[in-house]
Amino acid sequence: MADILPFRKPSPASRNKGGTLCRHGHHKWVVDKEKQFDVRQGKLVTRYRCSRCGKERVKAH
């Protein structure tokens, strides 16, 4: 027999699940304290990681 597929319109909650804010540039930055010194620059840096999507950002002091 054939598989029955649902042809129901997805609800707004299921459609927006996962990363909608991050896709529009609204990340939730959290300080990542594992790596604080950048060897290439020879400076202390602060590494930020988005808690939703995992994207990284580095800020030199």
N, C-alpha and C positions, 0 to 999 in steps of 0.2 A: 504494500500500500504506500501511498504518497505521504510525505510529511505535511502536516497542517501548519501553515505560517500565519502568525498574527498580523492583520492589516489594520491594527488600531493606531491612531495617532499617539505618539509618545507624550507623556505628561511633561509639563514644564520642569518639574523636579528632576526627572530622569534625563531630560534633554540638556539641562545645565549642570549636570553632575560632573565635577572634575575640571578644575583649571580655568573657569570662565574669568575670574578676576585676574589671574596671572596672564592670560592671553591678551588682556587689555592694559597690561603694565602695572597692575596693582598687586605687587608682591608683598609677602609678609616676611620681611627680612629679620633674621635672627643671627646673632654673632656666633661664628664657628671658632672655637678657641683652640682647635687642634694645631693649626698652622698660623703662627704670628710673626714669623720672620721670613722675608723674601730674600733668597740668596742672590738672585739676579740684580735686584735693585740695591741690596745691602741695607735695607731699611726695615723698620717695624711696619707691618701692615695689619689691617683688620679685614678679615675675610667674613663676608656675610653669605648666608645660604637661605633661600626661600623655603619655609617650612611646608609649603603646599606642593611646589613643583620640583624643588631641588636645584634651581638655577643658582649660580654663584656670582658674587660681586666682590671686588677687592678695592679697598680704599687705603692709600698710602698716607702716612703721617708726615 
